[in-house]
Amino acid sequence: MYRRFPLSLRIFLVMILVVISTIFAMGIITFYQYIKIAKDYNNRRLERKEQLIIETFDYLLSNRNTKAKEVKEKIGNKIYEIADINNIDINFYSLDGKFILGNKIPTQKTEFISKEILKNLNRNNDRIEITEKSPNANSNSTSVYRYIYNNDYQPIAIINFPYLHDDYFLKKDFYDLLYRYVAIMFIVMIISGIFSWFFSQNLTKRIKEIAYRLSDTGALSHNRPILYSYIDEISPLVSAYNTMLSKFKQQTDALIKAEKDSAWQEMARQVAHEIKNPLTPMKLEIQSFQMKFNPKDPEVVSKLNILFQSLIQQINTISSIAEAFSDFAKMPLKKDERINVIEVVKNCLEIFPSQYLVMDYLEDSIILNIDPNLLNRVLTNLIKNAFQSVPEKRIPNIIVKIRHDIRMVYFIIIDNGNGIPEKIQPKIFTPQFSTKTSGSGLGLAITKKIIEEYDGNISFFSEVGEGTVFKFEIPKNE
């Protein structure tokens, strides 16, 4: 299910998850740090109280001959003062665990020291702590048991003081900190969420742009390298694409050159064939005239005129063939300029019958950098072919559409002619091929060559008996 999400959403969710995890981890660390601080605070406080109490009672019981039975007598009522000053309960027990005296009346729990505590309390371990949970939710209790010694370092009693861990103020400070922490983290999470969203959108926008350029790459397209200024994980992909594009262009240029060389070879054969066609009848006519020539024939002048007219006709045919192939072989020098396509098309249409033409455009000005004479030549050829494709008994209806976008200008010529049969459609742009009985068959070949000179593309769709649609596009290249 996660894989069905868009990449931008997945990146956003991962970044939000990282932020939440970080906040949660910091909260846990803060909580355990609070526990450690509270524990250290209570331990230091207990140590100070314990040290002060022990020093006080050591002073009271400092007599060298103090015996265990004299503890109660020597301490007396001073235990109340010491307990009040240190704000702690104090109990004294005999070495066998019986209660001797304390600042409070002994309870059933404090009347005796348990055997387990006595067992663990000895000379090698003369101090033990026992921590118990207090009924008060805000605190725990630690009871300290340790020996009291006389000056001969003889144990004479066991002192006990239960220390109450009052964490109320620490917890209050912690909760105050927690509230501030949650508020700050909430703001941080919102800011991080907004940042994550824009970051994921920006990243996927770059990927989408690269994907668009990859999908737009083609042998007939005007391929351009991707300009990518970022240094990240995507830059090797862009670099690889640009390298591939360079190699692709080299291979395409080599293929185009090979195709052109092959086309010129084929054209040379076609030129030779076309010139040979009128030369053969010229040769035969001259040979026939030579065999039949009689200077004394009274009609010799008339026969010579007939021969000359035939020869001139064949020579004109050869001349037209040579001129057509010359036009195809040598493109005129381009004189590109910024033109308004709409105005050029309007001027081009003026030589055709306006009652049969419809010019369809949405804007009065479309700027294109091109030689206006070459564009006029392309349009004239296509529109002339459109008129010639309409049968005599049908009223011509020719539509010329002009559209454009950011990159291209599109020209569409629609006719209601006879259409082009499917079997000859692959040959339509081949030099010397024509669907008409007259003409050199180079019109569409020249048209295609001009369009390709501007990195454009031409295509068509035709339905027999219904008509044909020619479409060509030229990059703006402003």
C-alpha positions, 0 to 999 in steps of 0.5 A: 500500500505504501508503494502506491503513494506518490514519491513526494508524499512518501518523502514527506511522510518519511521526513515527518516520521523522522521529526516525530521520532526525534521528538519522541526520543528527546522526550524519553531522554529528557524524562530519564535525565529528570529521573537521574537528576532527582535521584542524584538530588535526593542522594546528595541531600540524604548524604548531607543529613546523614553526615550531620546526624552521625557527627552530632550523635558521635559528639554526644556519645564520644565518651570512651567508656560509653556502653550500649545500655547508656545510649538512651541516657546520654542522648535523652531528649536531644533526639527531638531537637536533632530530629526537628532541626534536620526535619527527619525521624530518628530511631535507635535500636540495640544491637539485637534490633530492639527499639531503644528510643526515637523522636516518635512513639514506635509503631509495630513496624518500627518496634523491631529491626527485621532479622534480614536487616540484622543479618546484612548489617555487620562490621564489613557492611555497617550501613545499608539502605532500604528503599520502599514505595511510599503511599504518597504518589509524589515520593519514595522512602529510603531507610538508612541503618548503620552502626553507632560506635564509641571511641574504641570503635565498638558498636553500641547501637543501631541508628535508623532514619527514614528519609522521605524523597519528596519529589513534588517540586521536581515533578512540578518543574518537570511538568512545566518543562514538559508543557513548554517542550510539547509546545515548542515541539508542536511548533517545530513539527508544524514548521518541519511539516511545511518544510518537508512538504515543500522539499518533497515537492521541489525534489519531485518537481526536478524528477518530473522535469527530467522525466518529461525531457526523457520522454520527449527525446526522439530521433526527430525531436529537437533534443536539448541537454538538461541544465541542472545546477544542483549537486545531489543524487540526481546530477549523475542521472542528468550527466548520463542523459546529457552524455547519451544525448551527445552520443545519440546526436552523433549517431543520428547525424551519421545516420542522416549523412548515410541516408543523404548519401544514399538518397543522392546516389538514388537521385543521380540514377533518377536524373540520368533516367529522366534525362535519358527519356527525352534524349532517346526520341531525339536521337531516333528522330534525328536518325530517321530524318537523316535517313530520309533527308533529300535536299531536293524535297520541296517540303524540306523546310517544313520537315525541318521545322517539325524536327526543330519543334520536336527537339526544342520540346524535348530540350525544354523537358530536359531543362525543366527536369534539371531546374527541378533537381537543382532546386532540390539539391541546392537550398537557397541561402536562409535569411532568417528574421523575426516574422509574424506568421499570421501576416505571412500566411495571409500574404501567401493565401492571396494568390489562391481563390479566397472563396474556397479558403478558410484561415483559422487562427486564435491570435493576431500575432505569432512570432517565429524566427524563419526565412519568410520566403522559405515559409511561403514556399512551403505553404504555397506548395502544400496549398497548391497540392490541396487544390489540385487534389480536389476533383473537378466536380467537387467544390474545394474547401481548404482550411489553413490552421495556425496554432502555437505553444511555448516551444512550437508553431503548428501549421495544419492544411486540411483539404476535401480532395481525393485523398492519398491511397494507403499503399503509396503513402510511404513514398509521398515525400520521396523525390521524383514520386508524384501522384500527378501525371505532370510535374517533377515529383519534388514538391513535397520532397523540397517542402520536407527538406525546408522544414527539416532545415529548421529542425521541424517535422511534417506528417499527414493523415489521409482518407481516400475519397474524404481528403488529407490533413498535412501538419508541420511544426517548427520550433520557435528558437527565440 
